[in-house]
């Protein structure tokens, strides 16, 4: 059995000392005992001889499954190697640890216990010298012992308020119980199984998972603010990420924040915050951590190894939403392309996940690894999908040319996601486009005919109105590339209707985000008309500010059908202006 070590301590041990540590694996403790005096004294004797703390990890059958040289914090079992029983259960493992100094169990040791959800932590304060040896083993090495274990609590108190200040952590430490110092004889007489079974019954009753839909991911959101970001923009980003998680089908259990001068290159957040996140995940029973920024493959691997559950970034959440929302063949095609382009640099460790895309007899070169085969298969698939997107682009170009030949003016509705674009199209044209109070409720562009008055003659004229995919702050590049055929509806339109949700507290930021994306288009879009929607939900101060800053804008409520006649007239004027200026 291997002996776990930290900072190379094992290399400094004599061969006989290493043998003593190895022999601990052959020990067995009665199932209903925390430890026996004999095992505890033997562990303490070895620790005294090597002058290092030692930890032994045992399962509920009393078998030693892991031996470490170091403190409980230094020798803790990687979270990915622990049994995944959930927050209503303990891990089925206990730790017996020695301390060279006679002191109360440290916060680091107790935190390690909570992270691993250990059945118990037994800390042995050793005297430094034994005073009696019997039968080859030492006695008298243990001065006193402490018994620590997790204590059930109402996990609902750990859920953070979305309105808490970013400087403060939204984290509340878990409850644990630490006994007074006791002798080994007293400790050995306590019933281990009785305590553990009682604790798990209480955890089962109080586990927050009873109030959470088991079919939904239980998510902890992590946000990092740097000096370059304003507190309000940071809070808006976290609020939006919470809505994205909800739209993707998850439930946010807690939002955690950290303020840093710069992003940590390996883990984004600092080492202490990673431990805090892992502890919160264990306490709340979360199964997913979502960060508010893009992560590199190495950062994902590092975080997952230390936290013990899946870690995804904002882009992956958006891709998941797009995959759920795509309905047409074109939409599914473009979503798959975006997912594969995102996945390509993140293949390490995926095993056979992409084997259906390629590989097999005749596809592997000499010495080619599985990873190389997967990369080549995905690259080949991306190439084929790009060709299909190009064909889709050409098809839409032919449709646009046909419309232009018929001299039918076109208007594209753009705007931040959930601004009400589809609701407006339905209200104007009696279309039946799916609408919901969700981000990215619709992805596929929908075009409908609309009759508006001519700006000069006031005669009825037909135009085409297209509902496009919603924009979002820092739209992922993979989506920009994959949806270029859809976004061309924007660049080829005679005019744009820029929809703004005036009831949203960050409506000004949304305007800037949409304009930034439009500025990145390969072709400059046509003239635009700003339309403020949901005026029935906006307060009077916001409405007055918008009228002052955008005097040429149109103010409507698509849901309540307010201001639509004014909008029709302004659309006719927009088409006339585009024809004259073009």
N, C-alpha and C positions, 0 to 999 in steps of 0.2 A: 504494500500500500504506500502511496506517496505521502510525504510529509510536507504540508504547506508551510511556507516561510515568507518573510518579508525582509526587504533590504539585504538579502544575501546572508541572513543570520545562520542558516543551516550549514553554509560552507565553512564556518568557523568552528563547527562542532567536531569532537573526536568521533572516531568510528564507533566506539563503545557507547557514546551518548546517543548517536543516531540509532543504534540498535535498540536502546532503551525506549526511544520514541516509537520505533516500529513495533515493539512488543505490545504497546498500548492497544493496537488493533486486535489483539487476541483476547482482550478483556471483555467481560460481559457483566452487566449489572442487572439485578432483578427488575422486571418490568414495572413494578409498582414503587420503585425507589428513585429518588433524584440522583443519589450516588451512594456508594458505600464508604465507610471510613478507610477501608483498605485501598480502594481505587483513588480516593482523594489524596491520601498520604503518598501514594506512589507517584501521582502526578506532581505533587508538591515537591517531592524529593528530587525528581528529574529537573524541575524548574530551578530548584536551589543549586543543583550541581552545575547546570549550564548558565546560571545567573541570567535567565531570560524568562519572561512570562510564557506560559504554554496554555493552549486551548485544546480541549477534546470535545468533539461533537458526536452526540449519540442519538440513535433513533429510538422509537418507542419500545422496541424490543430489547433495548439496553445494549445494543452493539455499537462499538466505536466506528464511525464511518469517515471521520476526518480528524487529523491531528495537525495543529498549527503552532509554529513558534512565533509568538507575538501577542498583541492584545486582541480582544474580541473585534475591535474596529479594524485592525490590520489583517486578521485572518478570516474575516467573515466570508461566507460562501457566496460566490457570484449569484446575483438574483436570477439569472437565466438558468442556473443549475438547481434552483430550489423547486420543490413540488408546488404546482399552481393550484392551491386549494381555495383561493378567494379570501376576502376579508372576513368572512364569517367563520373561518377555520384558522388554526395555527399550523405551522409548517411540519409538525411531527418530529422536530429536531430540538435538542437542548444542548447548551454549551456549558462545560465546566472549565472555568478559567482561573489561573493563578495570578496573583499580584505580588510584586516584590515589596511594595510599601503597604503597610497596614492602613488602609483608607477605605472610605465608602466607594461603591462602584461608580466609576466616572460617567459623565454624560455621554462620552464617546462609546463606552461599552453598552450603555442602555439604549442609545440610538441604534447601534448595530443589532441589538436584540429586536428592536421594533422593526427595523428594515427587513430582517429575515423572518419576522413573526415567529420567533423561537418559542417553543413550549415553555422554556424557563432559562434563566441565566444564573448559574451558581458561581459566585466569585469567592475564591479561597485566598485569604490573606496569610502569607507564609511567614514563619519566624526568621528565616534566613539560615538557620542551622537546626538539624534534627538532633534529638537527644537519645534516641533508642532505635535499634535495628533488630528486627525479628524475621527469621526465615528469608533473609536476602532482601527484605523490603524495609523501608524506613517508617517510623511513626514519630509523631511529635512535630512534624514539619508545618502543620496547619495550625495557625493561632486562632482564627475565627472564620466563619463563613457567612455570606449574605445570599439570600434567595430573592431573585427579581423575576417578575413576569408581567406581561401586558394586562391591563385592566380594562374591561368593557366600558364603553362610554357611548353617549348619543352622538353618532358620527355626523348627524345633521348640523351640529354646532360648528363643524369644520368648513361648511360650505360658505364661501366668501360672498360678500356683497359686491355687485358689479360697480358700486359707487365708491368703493374704498380708495384711499389715496395710493398712488403708485409707489411712494417711498416706503410704505408699510407692506410687510409680507402678509399675504392672506392665509397664512399658515398657522395652525394651532397645534402645539405638540401633543402627541398621543399620551394617554394615561398609562402609567405603569405603577407597579407596587414593588417596593423594596423593603425587605424585612429588617428588623434590627439584627445586629451581629449575634450569631448563635454558634454553638459547638457542633462538631461533626455528628456527635451522637444524636443531638436533637434533630438536626437536618435529616439524617438517615432514617428517622422514624416517621417522617411525614409521608403521606400517600401521594405519590406523583400522579398516578392516573386519575385519582379522585379530583385533584385540583384541575388538571387539564380538561377533563370531561365537563366539569362545572363551568370553566371559563368558556369553552366552546358553545355550551348551551346558551350562555348569556350573549356571546357574540352573535349567535344565530338570531336571537330575539331582537337585538338592537342594530343589526346590520342594515345600513342604508339601502342596500340592494332590494329590500322588500318594497321600497317606494319607487323603484326605477324599473322601467320596462326592460325585461331581460333581453329583448331582441335588439335593443339599442346599445351602441357603444357608450361606455361610461368614460367620459373624457375629462382630463385635467389640461387646461390651457396655460401656456407659459409665455409671458411677454417680456421682452428686454428693451429698455429704453436707454439710449445713449445721449450724449450731449447735443447731437445733431437734431434731435426730435423735440418737439414741444409736448408738454404733458397732455394738452387737449387732443393733439393729433394721435398720440400714443393711446389714449383712452378710446378714441373713435375707432382706431384699428382693432383693439381688443374686443370692443363691442361688436364690430362687424365680423370678426373671427368667430365669436360666439354664435352669431346668426348663421354663418356658413356651416358650422358644426351641426347646428340644429337642422338646417336644410339638408345636410348630408345624412341625417338620421341618427345623430348622436345626442347625448344629453350631457351638458356641462356640469360637472360636480363642483369644480372649483377653478378659479383663475388666480394664477400666481404671477408675481411681477419681480423684476430685479432691475436696478439702476446700475449701469456700468459705464466706465469711460470708453471702453471698446469691447467688441465681441470677443469672447474667448475662442481661439482658433480650433480647439479640439471639441469643446462641449457647448459653445455659445454662452452658457451661463457659467458661473464660477463653481469650483469643486464643492463648496459648502451648500450652494443652492441645488446642485445635482442630488446631494444626499437628502436635502429637504424635500425635493420633488419625489424622490423614491419613497421616502417615508410617508408622504401624503398619499401617493398612489396605493401603498399597502394599506394605509388606514381606511381610505375611502372605498377600496375595492375597485379602483379604476382599471381599465384595460387598454387605455390609449392616452398618449400625451401628444398634444398638438402645439407646435411653436409658431410664433407670429411672423416668421421670416423663412426664407429658403434655406435649406440645410444641404451641406455637402454629404456624399455617401459616407465619408469617414466620420463626420459628426453624428449621423444617424446611428452608425454602428457603435460608437463610443457611448452615446446616450442610452441606447437599448441595453448594452451590456451592464451599465451601472444602475439603470432604473428597473429593468426587468420586465418591461412591457413594450409594446410597439410604440414607435415615435415617428410622427409624420410632420410635414411642414404645411404651410398655407396652400402652396401650389397643389399638393397632393389632395387636399380637401376639395379644392375647386375642381380638379380633374374627376374626383369621385362624383361630385354633383353633376358635372357634365355627362358622365357616363350614365347616370340615372335618368337624366332629363332628355337625352337625345332620342328622338322618335323616328325621324326619317332616315333613310339609308345614307343620305349625304351627311347628316349630323353624326350618325354612328361611325361613319368612315373617318370623319375629321377628329372625333373624340379618340378613336383608337390610335390614330397617327400621333396625336398629342401625348397620349399615355406612353406609347412606345418610345418616343423621343425623350420623354422624361425618365423612363425606366433604363434606357441603354447604359448610362454611366453608373447605374445603381444595381448592377446584376449580381455582385458578389454575394454568395450565400443563397441564391435562389434555387439551386438544385435543378430539378426537372420541370420547374414551373412553366418554362416556355418551350418545352420539347415539342409541342404540337406544331410549332412554327418551322421546324426544320430539324436537321440532324439525322442520324441513322446511318445505315450502310451506304458507303460511297460518298459521304459528306465530310468525313474526318481525314485530316492530313496526318502524317507521322508525328506522334507526340502531341497532338492537339488536345488541349484540355476541354473539359465540359463547358467552362466559362467562355472560352474562345468560340466554341460551337454555338452557344446561345447568342453571343454577341453577333456572330456572322448571320445567324438565322434572323435576329431582330433587324439587323441592318438591311437584310434582303427584303424583309416585310415592309420596312419603312420606305424603301425605294419603290416597291409596288404601290403602296398607299399614296405616295406622292404623285405617281403617275395618274392614279385614279382621281386625286384631288385636282390635278391639272386638267383632266378630262372634264371634271365637274365645272371647273372654272371656264373652260372653253364653251361648255353647254350653256352656262349662264350668260356668257358673252353673246352667244347667238340669240338668246332670248331678249337680251337688252337691245341688240341691234334691231330685232324685229319690232320691239316697242318704239324705238327711235324712228324707224322707217314709217311706222304708223303715226308718228308725231304725238305720242301720248306722254305728257310730262310725268316725271316720277319724283316722289318725295320719300326720303328714308327717315324713319323715327329712330333717333339715337338717344342714349342717356344712361345714367348709372342704373345698375340692376335694381329692380323693384321700384322704379320711378313711376310705373304705370303705363308703359308703352303699349302692352297688349290690351289693357283695359281701354285705352284711347282708340286703338284700331277697332275693337269691338263696338265701341260707342259710335264711332263715325260711320262704319260700314256694315254694321250688323254681322260682323264675322263671329266665328265661334272659337277664337283662339283661347287656349287654356290660360287661366289667370289664377294667381294665388298670392297671398302675402308672404312670399318666400323670395330668396335670392335665386336668380337664374331659373325662374319658373318655366320659361320657354327659351329654347335655343335655336330652333329652326326658323329661318326667315319666312314670313308669310306676307304675300302681296295681295291687296284687294283694290278694287276700283272705287273711286269716290267722286261725287259730283260737287264742284265748288263754283262760285260765281266768278266770271272773268273780271279781272281788275279794272278793265276799261269799259267794256260793253255791258257788264253785269249779266251776260248770257251764261247759261249753264255750260260747264265744260268738264270733261272727264279727266281725272288724273289717277295715277297709280301710287298707292301708299304701301310702303314695306316696313314691317316690324322687324327690327334686327336684334341680335343677341345683346344682352345688357353688358355694359362696361363695368369695370371695377378698378379700384385703386391698385396700381402696379399689376396690371393684367400680365400673367405669366407669358414669357416669350414663346414657350411651346404652343400656347393657345393662339397667340398672335399669328404664328406661322401656319398652324393647322387650319385656322378659320379665315385665311386670307380670301378664300372664295366667297365666304359669307360677308366679310367686311368690304368686299368690292362693291356690294350693293350700296354702301355708303359713298364710296368715291365716285361711282357712276351716276348717282342720283342728281337730278337738276337742283334740288334743294334739300336742306336738312331741317327737321324739327328736333330741337334739343330739349328733351323732357327733363324736368327737375322736380324732385319730390320736395316741396317747400315745407312739409311737416317734419322732415328729417333734421335733427339738430346740426348735422354736418353738410347741409346742402351747398354751402359755398365751396367746401372742399371737393364735393362731388362734381361741381361745375369745372373746377380746375383739372380734376382727374380725366374727365371726358375730353376736355380740350387738349390735354397732353397726349392722349391716345390718338385723337384726330390729327394732331400735328405730326405723328409718326407715320401716317399713311403715305404710300408711295405716290399717290395722286392727290392733289389738294381738293378736298370736298367743296361742293357748291355752297352758295350762301345759306345761312342758317337763321332760324327763328327760334328764340328761346321761349319755351312754354312752361310756366310754373303750374304744377299739378297739385292736387290735394289741398286746395286753398281752404276747404271746409274744415281741415284738421289743423291748419296753421294758426298761430296766435296773431293778434293785430300788430304787434311790434315787428314780427318777422315779415308780415305782409307789407307793412309800410317801408321797411328797409329794402325789400326786393323791388318794390315799385320805384323807389328813389334810385337804386343802382342800375336797374334795367327798365328804363321808361318805355322802351319799344317792345317789351315782352308781352305775352298773352297770359292771362291768369284764368285757370279752369279747374274744374273737378270732374275728371272723366267718369268716376264712379257715380257721381250725382248728376252728371250731364249738365254742368254749369259752364257757361261761356263757350259752348261748342259752335254756336252760330258766328260769334266773333272770330273764332279760330278758322272756320271755313273761309270767311272773307280774307283773313290774313294769309291763308294758304294760296288763294288766288293771286294776291298781291306778290307773294314770294315767287310764284311761278312766273309772273310777268317780269319781275325784277331779274330773275335768272335768265329769261329769254333775252332781255335787253342787254344785260351785262355780258352775256356769253357770246 
